[in-house]
Amino acid sequence: MRWPWSKPSTPEDVPELLRDADRLFRAGHQKKAVRLYRRVLKADGRNLPALVNLGGLYSQSPKTLPESRVLLERAREIEPDNSTVLLNLGAIYAYLNRLDEALVCLNRLEETDAEYPGLRYNRANVLFRMGRVRDAFVEIQEELRAHPKNPNAILLQEVLRQRIEQGPTEADDPEC
């Protein structure tokens, strides 16, 4: 790596900057990777890998979650059916309690890549939070068929099973 941090980047620098940022990210040097991803985006604001990876890094902290959302929304404008973008954006919307938007992303992901890891678990979680307990239960069973040892899915399945045994509540069914 030969990147003086203050030197402006050019579009010609982007491939090497991106490789170095990815290498730093994989090695656990997130702060340095963030700096390089930002430089990539200054040189090329539509660089999909930098948008996705920086969005992913920012999604790890509630403080930077709004920036993550913006980056991933930009990535979705560039590549609307990118599986990683759809899953991560769906998860961020769910965290922000924008459940309808989360479900739109996750449903689109199912249409384009139904076997994408994490899809079923995340969608079950969103459906549960929307009060659609039975739909969430069906979804989590699909997740456990594909990934029977997923501890989060096992836990969510048990929560859903208990909720179903209790019977519908007003939150689950407004007609109740």
PyMOL CGO cylinders between C-alpha atoms (Angstrom):
from pymol import cmd
from pymol.cgo import CYLINDER

trace = [
    CYLINDER, 0.00, 0.00, 0.00, 1.37, 3.33, -1.00, 0.3, 1, 1, 1, 1, 1, 1,
    CYLINDER, 1.37, 3.33, -1.00, -1.47, 5.72, -0.32, 0.3, 1, 1, 1, 1, 1, 1,
    CYLINDER, -1.47, 5.72, -0.32, -0.59, 9.02, 1.34, 0.3, 1, 1, 1, 1, 1, 1,
    CYLINDER, -0.59, 9.02, 1.34, -3.86, 9.86, 3.04, 0.3, 1, 1, 1, 1, 1, 1,
    CYLINDER, -3.86, 9.86, 3.04, -3.96, 13.48, 1.91, 0.3, 1, 1, 1, 1, 1, 1,
    CYLINDER, -3.96, 13.48, 1.91, -3.27, 12.93, -1.80, 0.3, 1, 1, 1, 1, 1, 1,
    CYLINDER, -3.27, 12.93, -1.80, -6.39, 13.34, -4.00, 0.3, 1, 1, 1, 1, 1, 1,
    CYLINDER, -6.39, 13.34, -4.00, -7.40, 10.18, -5.84, 0.3, 1, 1, 1, 1, 1, 1,
    CYLINDER, -7.40, 10.18, -5.84, -8.07, 9.95, -9.54, 0.3, 1, 1, 1, 1, 1, 1,
    CYLINDER, -8.07, 9.95, -9.54, -10.24, 7.49, -11.47, 0.3, 1, 1, 1, 1, 1, 1,
    CYLINDER, -10.24, 7.49, -11.47, -7.03, 5.71, -12.48, 0.3, 1, 1, 1, 1, 1, 1,
    CYLINDER, -7.03, 5.71, -12.48, -6.29, 5.03, -8.78, 0.3, 1, 1, 1, 1, 1, 1,
    CYLINDER, -6.29, 5.03, -8.78, -9.64, 3.34, -8.19, 0.3, 1, 1, 1, 1, 1, 1,
    CYLINDER, -9.64, 3.34, -8.19, -8.77, -0.33, -8.95, 0.3, 1, 1, 1, 1, 1, 1,
    CYLINDER, -8.77, -0.33, -8.95, -5.72, -0.31, -6.69, 0.3, 1, 1, 1, 1, 1, 1,
    CYLINDER, -5.72, -0.31, -6.69, -7.46, 1.70, -3.97, 0.3, 1, 1, 1, 1, 1, 1,
    CYLINDER, -7.46, 1.70, -3.97, -10.34, -0.78, -4.03, 0.3, 1, 1, 1, 1, 1, 1,
    CYLINDER, -10.34, -0.78, -4.03, -8.01, -3.80, -3.81, 0.3, 1, 1, 1, 1, 1, 1,
    CYLINDER, -8.01, -3.80, -3.81, -6.18, -2.23, -0.87, 0.3, 1, 1, 1, 1, 1, 1,
    CYLINDER, -6.18, -2.23, -0.87, -9.43, -1.26, 0.88, 0.3, 1, 1, 1, 1, 1, 1,
    CYLINDER, -9.43, -1.26, 0.88, -10.76, -4.81, 0.47, 0.3, 1, 1, 1, 1, 1, 1,
    CYLINDER, -10.76, -4.81, 0.47, -7.49, -6.24, 1.79, 0.3, 1, 1, 1, 1, 1, 1,
    CYLINDER, -7.49, -6.24, 1.79, -7.59, -3.93, 4.82, 0.3, 1, 1, 1, 1, 1, 1,
    CYLINDER, -7.59, -3.93, 4.82, -11.23, -4.81, 5.48, 0.3, 1, 1, 1, 1, 1, 1,
    CYLINDER, -11.23, -4.81, 5.48, -10.52, -8.56, 5.38, 0.3, 1, 1, 1, 1, 1, 1,
    CYLINDER, -10.52, -8.56, 5.38, -7.54, -8.05, 7.71, 0.3, 1, 1, 1, 1, 1, 1,
    CYLINDER, -7.54, -8.05, 7.71, -9.78, -6.30, 10.27, 0.3, 1, 1, 1, 1, 1, 1,
    CYLINDER, -9.78, -6.30, 10.27, -8.48, -2.76, 9.72, 0.3, 1, 1, 1, 1, 1, 1,
    CYLINDER, -8.48, -2.76, 9.72, -11.89, -1.18, 9.26, 0.3, 1, 1, 1, 1, 1, 1,
    CYLINDER, -11.89, -1.18, 9.26, -10.90, 2.45, 9.89, 0.3, 1, 1, 1, 1, 1, 1,
    CYLINDER, -10.90, 2.45, 9.89, -8.21, 2.36, 7.23, 0.3, 1, 1, 1, 1, 1, 1,
    CYLINDER, -8.21, 2.36, 7.23, -10.53, 0.52, 4.85, 0.3, 1, 1, 1, 1, 1, 1,
    CYLINDER, -10.53, 0.52, 4.85, -13.20, 3.19, 5.39, 0.3, 1, 1, 1, 1, 1, 1,
    CYLINDER, -13.20, 3.19, 5.39, -10.69, 5.90, 4.45, 0.3, 1, 1, 1, 1, 1, 1,
    CYLINDER, -10.69, 5.90, 4.45, -9.79, 4.10, 1.22, 0.3, 1, 1, 1, 1, 1, 1,
    CYLINDER, -9.79, 4.10, 1.22, -13.42, 3.35, 0.29, 0.3, 1, 1, 1, 1, 1, 1,
    CYLINDER, -13.42, 3.35, 0.29, -14.17, 7.04, 0.79, 0.3, 1, 1, 1, 1, 1, 1,
    CYLINDER, -14.17, 7.04, 0.79, -11.30, 7.92, -1.53, 0.3, 1, 1, 1, 1, 1, 1,
    CYLINDER, -11.30, 7.92, -1.53, -12.64, 5.51, -4.13, 0.3, 1, 1, 1, 1, 1, 1,
    CYLINDER, -12.64, 5.51, -4.13, -16.02, 7.19, -3.93, 0.3, 1, 1, 1, 1, 1, 1,
    CYLINDER, -16.02, 7.19, -3.93, -14.47, 10.66, -4.22, 0.3, 1, 1, 1, 1, 1, 1,
    CYLINDER, -14.47, 10.66, -4.22, -12.83, 9.54, -7.45, 0.3, 1, 1, 1, 1, 1, 1,
    CYLINDER, -12.83, 9.54, -7.45, -15.82, 7.51, -8.67, 0.3, 1, 1, 1, 1, 1, 1,
    CYLINDER, -15.82, 7.51, -8.67, -19.08, 8.16, -6.82, 0.3, 1, 1, 1, 1, 1, 1,
    CYLINDER, -19.08, 8.16, -6.82, -20.83, 5.28, -8.64, 0.3, 1, 1, 1, 1, 1, 1,
    CYLINDER, -20.83, 5.28, -8.64, -18.33, 2.56, -7.74, 0.3, 1, 1, 1, 1, 1, 1,
    CYLINDER, -18.33, 2.56, -7.74, -20.62, -0.28, -6.72, 0.3, 1, 1, 1, 1, 1, 1,
    CYLINDER, -20.62, -0.28, -6.72, -18.12, -2.35, -4.67, 0.3, 1, 1, 1, 1, 1, 1,
    CYLINDER, -18.12, -2.35, -4.67, -17.09, 0.72, -2.66, 0.3, 1, 1, 1, 1, 1, 1,
    CYLINDER, -17.09, 0.72, -2.66, -20.72, 1.74, -2.07, 0.3, 1, 1, 1, 1, 1, 1,
    CYLINDER, -20.72, 1.74, -2.07, -21.66, -1.79, -0.95, 0.3, 1, 1, 1, 1, 1, 1,
    CYLINDER, -21.66, -1.79, -0.95, -18.59, -2.39, 1.22, 0.3, 1, 1, 1, 1, 1, 1,
    CYLINDER, -18.59, -2.39, 1.22, -18.61, 1.02, 2.86, 0.3, 1, 1, 1, 1, 1, 1,
    CYLINDER, -18.61, 1.02, 2.86, -22.36, 0.68, 3.39, 0.3, 1, 1, 1, 1, 1, 1,
    CYLINDER, -22.36, 0.68, 3.39, -21.70, -2.68, 5.03, 0.3, 1, 1, 1, 1, 1, 1,
    CYLINDER, -21.70, -2.68, 5.03, -19.03, -1.25, 7.29, 0.3, 1, 1, 1, 1, 1, 1,
    CYLINDER, -19.03, -1.25, 7.29, -21.26, 1.65, 8.31, 0.3, 1, 1, 1, 1, 1, 1,
    CYLINDER, -21.26, 1.65, 8.31, -24.15, -0.70, 9.01, 0.3, 1, 1, 1, 1, 1, 1,
    CYLINDER, -24.15, -0.70, 9.01, -22.21, -2.16, 11.94, 0.3, 1, 1, 1, 1, 1, 1,
    CYLINDER, -22.21, -2.16, 11.94, -22.83, 0.88, 14.14, 0.3, 1, 1, 1, 1, 1, 1,
    CYLINDER, -22.83, 0.88, 14.14, -26.14, 2.60, 14.93, 0.3, 1, 1, 1, 1, 1, 1,
    CYLINDER, -26.14, 2.60, 14.93, -24.25, 5.93, 14.76, 0.3, 1, 1, 1, 1, 1, 1,
    CYLINDER, -24.25, 5.93, 14.76, -23.35, 5.44, 11.07, 0.3, 1, 1, 1, 1, 1, 1,
    CYLINDER, -23.35, 5.44, 11.07, -26.50, 3.57, 10.05, 0.3, 1, 1, 1, 1, 1, 1,
    CYLINDER, -26.50, 3.57, 10.05, -28.02, 6.60, 8.26, 0.3, 1, 1, 1, 1, 1, 1,
    CYLINDER, -28.02, 6.60, 8.26, -24.88, 6.89, 6.10, 0.3, 1, 1, 1, 1, 1, 1,
    CYLINDER, -24.88, 6.89, 6.10, -25.05, 3.17, 5.42, 0.3, 1, 1, 1, 1, 1, 1,
    CYLINDER, -25.05, 3.17, 5.42, -28.64, 3.50, 4.24, 0.3, 1, 1, 1, 1, 1, 1,
    CYLINDER, -28.64, 3.50, 4.24, -27.75, 6.35, 1.88, 0.3, 1, 1, 1, 1, 1, 1,
    CYLINDER, -27.75, 6.35, 1.88, -24.81, 4.43, 0.39, 0.3, 1, 1, 1, 1, 1, 1,
    CYLINDER, -24.81, 4.43, 0.39, -26.84, 1.29, -0.12, 0.3, 1, 1, 1, 1, 1, 1,
    CYLINDER, -26.84, 1.29, -0.12, -29.74, 3.22, -1.64, 0.3, 1, 1, 1, 1, 1, 1,
    CYLINDER, -29.74, 3.22, -1.64, -27.24, 4.73, -4.11, 0.3, 1, 1, 1, 1, 1, 1,
    CYLINDER, -27.24, 4.73, -4.11, -25.94, 1.23, -4.84, 0.3, 1, 1, 1, 1, 1, 1,
    CYLINDER, -25.94, 1.23, -4.84, -29.50, 0.05, -5.46, 0.3, 1, 1, 1, 1, 1, 1,
    CYLINDER, -29.50, 0.05, -5.46, -30.04, 2.86, -7.96, 0.3, 1, 1, 1, 1, 1, 1,
    CYLINDER, -30.04, 2.86, -7.96, -26.99, 1.59, -9.87, 0.3, 1, 1, 1, 1, 1, 1,
    CYLINDER, -26.99, 1.59, -9.87, -27.79, -2.12, -9.60, 0.3, 1, 1, 1, 1, 1, 1,
    CYLINDER, -27.79, -2.12, -9.60, -31.40, -2.63, -8.43, 0.3, 1, 1, 1, 1, 1, 1,
    CYLINDER, -31.40, -2.63, -8.43, -31.19, -6.42, -8.17, 0.3, 1, 1, 1, 1, 1, 1,
    CYLINDER, -31.19, -6.42, -8.17, -27.85, -6.78, -6.40, 0.3, 1, 1, 1, 1, 1, 1,
    CYLINDER, -27.85, -6.78, -6.40, -28.48, -9.46, -3.77, 0.3, 1, 1, 1, 1, 1, 1,
    CYLINDER, -28.48, -9.46, -3.77, -26.09, -8.09, -1.17, 0.3, 1, 1, 1, 1, 1, 1,
    CYLINDER, -26.09, -8.09, -1.17, -27.57, -4.61, -1.51, 0.3, 1, 1, 1, 1, 1, 1,
    CYLINDER, -27.57, -4.61, -1.51, -31.14, -5.90, -1.23, 0.3, 1, 1, 1, 1, 1, 1,
    CYLINDER, -31.14, -5.90, -1.23, -30.41, -7.98, 1.88, 0.3, 1, 1, 1, 1, 1, 1,
    CYLINDER, -30.41, -7.98, 1.88, -28.39, -5.29, 3.65, 0.3, 1, 1, 1, 1, 1, 1,
    CYLINDER, -28.39, -5.29, 3.65, -30.83, -2.52, 2.77, 0.3, 1, 1, 1, 1, 1, 1,
    CYLINDER, -30.83, -2.52, 2.77, -33.73, -4.71, 3.92, 0.3, 1, 1, 1, 1, 1, 1,
    CYLINDER, -33.73, -4.71, 3.92, -31.95, -5.32, 7.23, 0.3, 1, 1, 1, 1, 1, 1,
    CYLINDER, -31.95, -5.32, 7.23, -31.25, -1.61, 7.70, 0.3, 1, 1, 1, 1, 1, 1,
    CYLINDER, -31.25, -1.61, 7.70, -34.86, -0.67, 6.94, 0.3, 1, 1, 1, 1, 1, 1,
    CYLINDER, -34.86, -0.67, 6.94, -35.98, -3.30, 9.47, 0.3, 1, 1, 1, 1, 1, 1,
    CYLINDER, -35.98, -3.30, 9.47, -33.63, -1.88, 12.09, 0.3, 1, 1, 1, 1, 1, 1,
    CYLINDER, -33.63, -1.88, 12.09, -35.03, 1.59, 11.40, 0.3, 1, 1, 1, 1, 1, 1,
    CYLINDER, -35.03, 1.59, 11.40, -38.54, 0.15, 11.78, 0.3, 1, 1, 1, 1, 1, 1,
    CYLINDER, -38.54, 0.15, 11.78, -39.34, 0.89, 8.13, 0.3, 1, 1, 1, 1, 1, 1,
    CYLINDER, -39.34, 0.89, 8.13, -40.86, -2.57, 7.81, 0.3, 1, 1, 1, 1, 1, 1,
    CYLINDER, -40.86, -2.57, 7.81, -42.78, -2.08, 4.56, 0.3, 1, 1, 1, 1, 1, 1,
    CYLINDER, -42.78, -2.08, 4.56, -39.60, -0.92, 2.80, 0.3, 1, 1, 1, 1, 1, 1,
    CYLINDER, -39.60, -0.92, 2.80, -37.67, -3.82, 4.35, 0.3, 1, 1, 1, 1, 1, 1,
    CYLINDER, -37.67, -3.82, 4.35, -40.21, -6.29, 3.03, 0.3, 1, 1, 1, 1, 1, 1,
    CYLINDER, -40.21, -6.29, 3.03, -40.08, -4.75, -0.46, 0.3, 1, 1, 1, 1, 1, 1,
    CYLINDER, -40.08, -4.75, -0.46, -36.30, -5.30, -0.57, 0.3, 1, 1, 1, 1, 1, 1,
    CYLINDER, -36.30, -5.30, -0.57, -36.51, -8.83, 0.80, 0.3, 1, 1, 1, 1, 1, 1,
    CYLINDER, -36.51, -8.83, 0.80, -39.36, -9.80, -1.54, 0.3, 1, 1, 1, 1, 1, 1,
    CYLINDER, -39.36, -9.80, -1.54, -37.36, -8.48, -4.49, 0.3, 1, 1, 1, 1, 1, 1,
    CYLINDER, -37.36, -8.48, -4.49, -34.39, -10.52, -3.30, 0.3, 1, 1, 1, 1, 1, 1,
    CYLINDER, -34.39, -10.52, -3.30, -36.56, -13.62, -3.26, 0.3, 1, 1, 1, 1, 1, 1,
    CYLINDER, -36.56, -13.62, -3.26, -37.63, -12.91, -6.84, 0.3, 1, 1, 1, 1, 1, 1,
    CYLINDER, -37.63, -12.91, -6.84, -34.04, -12.56, -8.03, 0.3, 1, 1, 1, 1, 1, 1,
    CYLINDER, -34.04, -12.56, -8.03, -32.11, -14.95, -5.75, 0.3, 1, 1, 1, 1, 1, 1,
    CYLINDER, -32.11, -14.95, -5.75, -34.39, -17.06, -3.55, 0.3, 1, 1, 1, 1, 1, 1,
    CYLINDER, -34.39, -17.06, -3.55, -31.51, -19.04, -2.05, 0.3, 1, 1, 1, 1, 1, 1,
    CYLINDER, -31.51, -19.04, -2.05, -29.49, -16.03, -0.92, 0.3, 1, 1, 1, 1, 1, 1,
    CYLINDER, -29.49, -16.03, -0.92, -28.13, -16.66, 2.60, 0.3, 1, 1, 1, 1, 1, 1,
    CYLINDER, -28.13, -16.66, 2.60, -30.01, -14.74, 5.28, 0.3, 1, 1, 1, 1, 1, 1,
    CYLINDER, -30.01, -14.74, 5.28, -33.03, -13.96, 3.13, 0.3, 1, 1, 1, 1, 1, 1,
    CYLINDER, -33.03, -13.96, 3.13, -35.52, -16.24, 4.88, 0.3, 1, 1, 1, 1, 1, 1,
    CYLINDER, -35.52, -16.24, 4.88, -34.36, -15.40, 8.40, 0.3, 1, 1, 1, 1, 1, 1,
    CYLINDER, -34.36, -15.40, 8.40, -34.50, -11.65, 7.76, 0.3, 1, 1, 1, 1, 1, 1,
    CYLINDER, -34.50, -11.65, 7.76, -37.88, -11.87, 6.07, 0.3, 1, 1, 1, 1, 1, 1,
    CYLINDER, -37.88, -11.87, 6.07, -39.28, -13.99, 8.91, 0.3, 1, 1, 1, 1, 1, 1,
    CYLINDER, -39.28, -13.99, 8.91, -38.07, -11.39, 11.38, 0.3, 1, 1, 1, 1, 1, 1,
    CYLINDER, -38.07, -11.39, 11.38, -39.72, -8.56, 9.42, 0.3, 1, 1, 1, 1, 1, 1,
    CYLINDER, -39.72, -8.56, 9.42, -42.98, -10.49, 9.04, 0.3, 1, 1, 1, 1, 1, 1,
    CYLINDER, -42.98, -10.49, 9.04, -43.01, -11.22, 12.77, 0.3, 1, 1, 1, 1, 1, 1,
    CYLINDER, -43.01, -11.22, 12.77, -42.47, -7.56, 13.60, 0.3, 1, 1, 1, 1, 1, 1,
    CYLINDER, -42.47, -7.56, 13.60, -45.33, -6.68, 11.23, 0.3, 1, 1, 1, 1, 1, 1,
    CYLINDER, -45.33, -6.68, 11.23, -47.60, -9.01, 13.24, 0.3, 1, 1, 1, 1, 1, 1,
    CYLINDER, -47.60, -9.01, 13.24, -47.76, -11.64, 10.50, 0.3, 1, 1, 1, 1, 1, 1,
    CYLINDER, -47.76, -11.64, 10.50, -46.83, -14.47, 12.85, 0.3, 1, 1, 1, 1, 1, 1,
    CYLINDER, -46.83, -14.47, 12.85, -48.01, -17.42, 10.75, 0.3, 1, 1, 1, 1, 1, 1,
    CYLINDER, -48.01, -17.42, 10.75, -46.28, -16.10, 7.62, 0.3, 1, 1, 1, 1, 1, 1,
    CYLINDER, -46.28, -16.10, 7.62, -43.12, -15.60, 9.67, 0.3, 1, 1, 1, 1, 1, 1,
    CYLINDER, -43.12, -15.60, 9.67, -43.37, -19.17, 10.98, 0.3, 1, 1, 1, 1, 1, 1,
    CYLINDER, -43.37, -19.17, 10.98, -43.59, -20.59, 7.45, 0.3, 1, 1, 1, 1, 1, 1,
    CYLINDER, -43.59, -20.59, 7.45, -40.61, -18.48, 6.44, 0.3, 1, 1, 1, 1, 1, 1,
    CYLINDER, -40.61, -18.48, 6.44, -38.48, -19.52, 9.40, 0.3, 1, 1, 1, 1, 1, 1,
    CYLINDER, -38.48, -19.52, 9.40, -39.22, -23.18, 8.71, 0.3, 1, 1, 1, 1, 1, 1,
    CYLINDER, -39.22, -23.18, 8.71, -37.87, -22.68, 5.18, 0.3, 1, 1, 1, 1, 1, 1,
    CYLINDER, -37.87, -22.68, 5.18, -34.75, -21.07, 6.66, 0.3, 1, 1, 1, 1, 1, 1,
    CYLINDER, -34.75, -21.07, 6.66, -34.26, -24.04, 8.99, 0.3, 1, 1, 1, 1, 1, 1,
    CYLINDER, -34.26, -24.04, 8.99, -34.68, -26.54, 6.15, 0.3, 1, 1, 1, 1, 1, 1,
    CYLINDER, -34.68, -26.54, 6.15, -31.76, -24.88, 4.39, 0.3, 1, 1, 1, 1, 1, 1,
    CYLINDER, -31.76, -24.88, 4.39, -29.74, -24.05, 7.53, 0.3, 1, 1, 1, 1, 1, 1,
    CYLINDER, -29.74, -24.05, 7.53, -30.86, -26.39, 10.35, 0.3, 1, 1, 1, 1, 1, 1,
    CYLINDER, -30.86, -26.39, 10.35, -28.19, -25.20, 12.80, 0.3, 1, 1, 1, 1, 1, 1,
    CYLINDER, -28.19, -25.20, 12.80, -28.82, -21.45, 12.47, 0.3, 1, 1, 1, 1, 1, 1,
    CYLINDER, -28.82, -21.45, 12.47, -29.12, -20.51, 16.18, 0.3, 1, 1, 1, 1, 1, 1,
    CYLINDER, -29.12, -20.51, 16.18, -30.98, -17.26, 15.48, 0.3, 1, 1, 1, 1, 1, 1,
    CYLINDER, -30.98, -17.26, 15.48, -33.51, -19.07, 13.32, 0.3, 1, 1, 1, 1, 1, 1,
    CYLINDER, -33.51, -19.07, 13.32, -33.98, -21.78, 15.97, 0.3, 1, 1, 1, 1, 1, 1,
    CYLINDER, -33.98, -21.78, 15.97, -34.65, -19.11, 18.59, 0.3, 1, 1, 1, 1, 1, 1,
    CYLINDER, -34.65, -19.11, 18.59, -37.06, -17.19, 16.34, 0.3, 1, 1, 1, 1, 1, 1,
    CYLINDER, -37.06, -17.19, 16.34, -38.89, -20.41, 15.48, 0.3, 1, 1, 1, 1, 1, 1,
    CYLINDER, -38.89, -20.41, 15.48, -39.46, -21.09, 19.19, 0.3, 1, 1, 1, 1, 1, 1,
    CYLINDER, -39.46, -21.09, 19.19, -40.70, -17.54, 19.80, 0.3, 1, 1, 1, 1, 1, 1,
    CYLINDER, -40.70, -17.54, 19.80, -43.08, -17.87, 16.84, 0.3, 1, 1, 1, 1, 1, 1,
    CYLINDER, -43.08, -17.87, 16.84, -44.28, -21.29, 18.00, 0.3, 1, 1, 1, 1, 1, 1,
    CYLINDER, -44.28, -21.29, 18.00, -45.10, -19.88, 21.44, 0.3, 1, 1, 1, 1, 1, 1,
    CYLINDER, -45.10, -19.88, 21.44, -46.90, -16.91, 19.93, 0.3, 1, 1, 1, 1, 1, 1,
    CYLINDER, -46.90, -16.91, 19.93, -49.01, -19.19, 17.72, 0.3, 1, 1, 1, 1, 1, 1,
    CYLINDER, -49.01, -19.19, 17.72, -49.87, -21.42, 20.71, 0.3, 1, 1, 1, 1, 1, 1,
    CYLINDER, -49.87, -21.42, 20.71, -51.03, -18.34, 22.63, 0.3, 1, 1, 1, 1, 1, 1,
    CYLINDER, -51.03, -18.34, 22.63, -53.47, -17.55, 19.86, 0.3, 1, 1, 1, 1, 1, 1,
    CYLINDER, -53.47, -17.55, 19.86, -53.81, -14.37, 17.85, 0.3, 1, 1, 1, 1, 1, 1,
    CYLINDER, -53.81, -14.37, 17.85, -53.45, -11.04, 19.57, 0.3, 1, 1, 1, 1, 1, 1,
    CYLINDER, -53.45, -11.04, 19.57, -54.66, -7.67, 18.40, 0.3, 1, 1, 1, 1, 1, 1,
    CYLINDER, -54.66, -7.67, 18.40, -51.14, -6.93, 17.15, 0.3, 1, 1, 1, 1, 1, 1,
    CYLINDER, -51.14, -6.93, 17.15, -51.16, -10.13, 15.09, 0.3, 1, 1, 1, 1, 1, 1,
    CYLINDER, -51.16, -10.13, 15.09, -54.65, -9.66, 13.69, 0.3, 1, 1, 1, 1, 1, 1,
    CYLINDER, -54.65, -9.66, 13.69, -56.47, -6.34, 13.96, 0.3, 1, 1, 1, 1, 1, 1,
    CYLINDER, -56.47, -6.34, 13.96, -59.81, -8.16, 13.47, 0.3, 1, 1, 1, 1, 1, 1,
    CYLINDER, -59.81, -8.16, 13.47, -59.23, -10.02, 16.74, 0.3, 1, 1, 1, 1, 1, 1,
]
cmd.load_cgo(trace, "trace")
